Amino acid sequence: MHSPFDLLALLLVISAGLAYLNYRMLKLPLTVGLLVGAVAGTLVLIALDTVLPDLGLKPAIRDLLGGINFPATLLDGFLAFLLFAGALQVNSADLFARKWTILALATLGTVLSTGLVAAALLIASRLLGLGISLPWCLVFGALISPTDPVSVLDVLKRVGIPRHLQATVAGESLFNDGIGVVVFTLMLSLVTHNQIDDLGADTIIGMFLLKAVGGGLLGLGLGYLAFLLIRRVDDYNVELIISLALASGTYSVAGMFGVSGPIAVVVAGILIGNQGMDRAMSEATREHLMTFWRLVEEILKALLFLLIGLEIAAIDLDLRNIIAMAAMIPTVLVIRWLSVAASALPLNLHLPDRFGSFLILTWGGLRGGLSVAMALSLPEGPSKASILTIAYGIVVFSIVVQGLTLEPIARHALSERADG
């Protein structure tokens, strides 16, 4: 058994090597290059293991991944810091101006997507004989619906999309993760405890609101406490430590109280990134704080995308699962557009570029490590292999294909708006 330090060192060495090769040869965005390199390298090792099984390469990779425990690493480690770093960079005024659209996308859009994806997977399962029941289809819908478009904000800024759309993309991505985790946790708990038929809609909605609203209130309270502490010191080292304590402590306390940690961290991060920086920090502190959190974000993203690539070793490459995966990739994209349009259109009828915005929100709604982590965290059962394979394929497609083609599609959507 390797120590945590050995595992971290190994991941950093692999990341550095793949990052160098990507910079010299592939010229892809760093995170995409790490994912592609990890997938390709793992597939080569698996192929060698098939030809020379005595080498034990595939079991060795799975042992390594078991030691890392990707679900726990992301859900109980990376996620708090990634969400906090992203929230620090959000302009609260722009966010508040688009609050109802963001709320509709993060709540109604996520719930609608969960139901539609579940229905589509149930049909595919019956056609292919996968045997995935409706409750587990709902669990899959919940884990694949959260999007992670924060990483594409730089692309959208380069393209020059309007500020209101940038705020919508950023706001949805941050709160969507929190809402998605709440929905997934709730659905998984109901399914594994055989309660899904015993509880009424009002009870389920009440449990959902308790976790979501409770997380928001907790983040607001702890964020304000950190704001008061930061305002009373003028030392960026101390203020940096307070921000680290806020991100980790808020997520941990939320778990103790049974409310949403992701939502709590996002609210706390937005408060510090706006009121805290404007009213409690010097210019030097703001610069050091943002530089530090951007570095944390980039390192964690690099490790996260590397782990996503390595996790292909955990996938069951059954033909029926692969067919289902190929069918669900375009289906999930169509459902993403439908859920975006249904939840946001009533609030944006006055905007001339609404359908171009919906296209950008659809194609820029990448699935990421959160979906893979939730799929891997499922209890062992007959449906897990199919759910994990389908989820993994959707995530890799969205990161590689959608991520690399987002810029031309966004430019096309904006040019359509200009022509109109």
N, C-alpha and C positions, 0 to 999 in steps of 0.2 A: 504494500500500500504506500503510495507516494504521499508526502506531506503536502499541505496546501501551498507552501512556498514553492515546492518542486513543480507542482501543477501550474501555478501562476508563471513561474520562470519558463516552463516549456511553452505555454501559450504565447508569452511575449516573444520568445525566440522564433516560433513559427510565424507570428504576426509580422515580425521585423523582416524575416526572409521573404514572405509573400508580398509584403509591401514594397520591398526593393525590386523584386521581379516584376511586379505590376508597374512600378514607376519606369523601369527600363524597357519593358516589353509590351505589356497590354495597354498601358496608358488609360486605364479605366478610373473612374472615381474610386477613392481608396476603399470604401466599404464594399462596393460592388466587386472590386478586384480581389479583396480578401475572401469574399464569399465564393467567387468563381474559382479561385486558386484552391481553396479548401475542398470544395466539391470535387474538382478535377483530381486533386491529389488523393483524396479518400477513395474515389472510384478506382484509381489505378491500383491502390493497395488492396482493395477488395478483389479486383480482377486477378492480381498476383496470388491472393489467398485462395481463389478458386482453382488456379492452375497448380499452386504449390501449397496445399492445405497444411502441410507440416510446419510451415512458417508461423501459422497462428496469427496472421496480421489482423484479420477482422475481429477476432476475440480480444486482441490487444487494444484495438481502437475502442471497442465497446467497454472494456475495463477502464480505459482512460476517461471516457465520457461518464461512466458510472461514478468514478472518483470525483469528477467535477460537479455532477448533479446539476445539469443545466436549468431545470425548473426552479430549484432553490436558489441557484446563483443569480438568476434574473429576477424572479418574483420577490426574493428576500434580500437582494443585494443591489444589483445594477439599477433596477427600475426606479428606486427612490432618487438616486443621484441623477439619472438621465432625465426624469420628469422635472426635478428641481432646476437643473441646468437649462432645460428648455423654457420653463416658466419664467426664469429670470430675464429672458430676452423678449418677452411679450409686452407690448405696449398696452397698458390697462385701459387707456382712453379709447384706442381703436377696438379693443376687445369689448368694452362696454357698449360701444356704438353698434356692435353686431351681436349683442348678447342673446337676442331671441332666436336668431338664425343658428348661432352656435349651440344654444341649448336644444333647439329642435333637432339638429344633426346628431348631437351627442346622445340624446335620449331616444326620441321617437325614431330617428334614423337607425340607431343601433338595434332597437327592439324590432323594428320592421324588418331589417336585414336578417336578424336572427331567425324570425319566423319564416321568411321566404327561402333562405338558404336551407333551413331544416326541411321544408317541403320538397325542395329540389333534390336534396340528398336522399330523402326517403324514396322518391321516384327512382333515382339512379340505383339505389340499393336493391329495390325490388326487381328492377330490370336485369341487374347483374347477379342477383342472388347473394348479396353480401350479408344480408341478415341484420342490418342496423335498424333497431327499433326507433319509433318516433321520439321517445325521450332522449335517446342518445343522439339523434339527429338534431334535436334542440340544443344539446350540449355543444355539438359541432358548430351550429349556427352562432352560438354565443362566443366561441373561441376564435372564429374566423372573422367576425364582424368588426372588431376593433381595428382601426387603421393607424398607421404611424408615419404621417407625412412630414413630420418635423424635419427630417433629414433632406427633404426636397425644397425647403424654403429658400435656400441659397439659389437654387435653379430658378425658382419663381421670381425672386428679386432681380436676378440677372435679366430675365425676360421682360421685366417691367410691369408686372400685373398690378392692378390698383391696390391701394393700401387696405381697402375694405375686404378684398379677397384674401390678401395675405393674412389679415387678422382672423378671417374665418378659417383658413387652413390651419393656422397655428392653434387657435382656440379649440377647434374640433379635435385636433390630434392630441392635445393635452387632456381634455376632459373625456374624450372618447376612450382612451386607455382606462381611465378610472371607472367609467360606466361599464365598459366591456368586462373588466375584472369582476365587478359587482354582479352583472348578469350571469357570467360564467360560474362564479362561485355559488350563486343562488340556484341555478339550474342543476349543477353537479350535486349539490347537497340534496335537492329534492329527488333527483334520480337515484342516487346511491342509498337514500333512506326510504325509497319507495313512497314518497309523500306527494308526488306530482299530481296524483288524482285526488288527494285528500284535502288539499288546500284550495280555497277560493281565490279568484282574481284579486279581491280586495286585500287578502292576507299577503299575497305575493307582492303586490304593489306597496303595501305598508313596509314589508321587509326591505324592499328595494330603496324606498325613500329614507328609511332609517340609516342604512349604510351610506347612501349618497349624501344626504343632507348632513348627517352626523359627521361625515368626513370633511365636508366643507366648513362646518362650524369649528371643528377641531383645528383645521389648518389656519382658519382666521384667528382663532385665539392664540395659538402658539406662535404664529407669524407676528402678531402684534406684540407679544411678549419679547420676541427676538428684536423687533423694531425698537422697543424701549431700551433694551440693553445696548444695542448698537449706537443709539443716539447719545448714550452717556459715555462713550469712549471715542478716542481718535487715534486708533492704532490698527492698521489694516490686518496685522497678524491676528489680533484678538477678534476682530470682526469676521475674519475668514473662518476662524475656529467656530464662532457662533453660527455661521451659515452652515457649516458641516454638521454641527450638532442639531440644527433645526431640521435639515433634510433627513438625517438618520433617525433622530428622536421622534419626529412627527410620524414617520412611517411605522416605527416600532410601537408607539403609544396607540396609534389607530388600530393596530392588530390586537392590542390588549383590550380595547373597548369594543371590538367587533364592528368598527366602521371602516369606510374605504380609505386605505392608506394612500393610494395614488391620487385621489381627489384632494385629500388633506395636504399632501406635498405640493400639488399644483397650486392650490390656493395660497399656501404659505410662500411659495416661490414668487408668485405674481405680486404679492404684497411687498416682499423685500425688494424685488426687481423694480418696483415703481416708487411707492412711498418711501421705502427704506433708502433707496439710492438717491432720491430727490431731496429728502428731508433729514437724513440721518448719517450720510456719508460724505467724506471729502472727495475731491476729484481723484486724488491718488488712490484712495480706498476703492472707489468705483472701478478704476482701471485694473487694479490688482485682482479684485474679486471676479470681474468678468473674464479676465485672462485665465485665472485659475479654473473657473467652472467650464470655460470653453475647452481647456486642455483635458479636464476630467471627462467631459462629454465625448471628445474625439477618441480618447484611449478606450473608454468603455464601449463605444460603438465599434471600434476596431476589434476588440475581443469578442463582442457579441456576434458580429457578422462572421468572424472566424468560427465560432462555436456552431452557428447555424449551418455553415458548410460542413463541418465535421459530423454533424448529427445525421448526415445521410447514411452513416454506418448503422444507425438504429432503425432504418426504414425497411419494411418488408416489401420487396419488389415483386409482389404478386401481380399477375397480369390483370386480373379483374380490378385490383386497386389502382393500377396505373390507368386503365380505361376510365374508371370513375374520376380519377384526378384530372385527366384530359378533358372530360366532359364538364367538370365543375369549375375549371378555370374561367372559361368564357361566361358560364352561368353566374358565377359570383360577381364578375364585372358588370353584367347586365343588372343584377340585383342591386349592386352598389349604385348604379345610375338611378334606378327606380326609387331606392330609399332616399337618396339625396334630393331628387326632384319632388317626391311626395312630402318630405319633411320641410324643405326649404322654399319650394315654389310659392306657397301661399303668403310667405313673408317678403317675397322679392318680386312681386308682379310688376312693380314700378321700375325695376332695373332693366335697362335696354340690353345688357350683356349677360342676362341671367343664364341662358342656355350654354353660352361659352364658359361661364363660371362653373356650371354643373359638370361640363366635360372635364375641366381642370380638376375639380374636386373628385371626380370619378377616377380618372387616370392617375392622379396624384395621391389617391388613397391607398398607399402601399401597406401590405401586411408585413409584419416584422417578427422579431424574436419573441414577442409576447404570445403570438398565436402558437408558435412551435413549443414554447415553454408550457403553455396550458395543455396542449395536446400530449406532451410527454408526461405531464403530471397526472393524467387520467389513471385510475386504477386498472390493473390488469383484467382483461376480459376479451371476449370474442370480437368486439367492435373496435378495440383500441388500435390494432394494426392498420385497419382501413382508414380510420379517422386520422391517424398520424401521417400516413402516406399522402392522403388527399390534402391535408393542411400544409404539409411540407412542400408539396408541388406548387400550391397556390402562392405560398410565401416566396419561394425561389423565383417563380415567374414574375411576381409583382416587383421584387427588388431588381432583378436583372433586366427584364423586358420593359416593364413600365418605367422603372427608374432611369434607364438609358434613353428612352424615347419621350420622356416627359417634356423636355425643352422644346422640341419641334412641335409637339401637339399643343403645348401652351401658346407658342407663337402663332400657330394656325388658328386657335380659338380667339386670340387677340386680334388677328388680322381680319377674321370674320366680323368681329365687333366693329373694327374701324371701317370696314366696307359697308356695314349696315348703317 
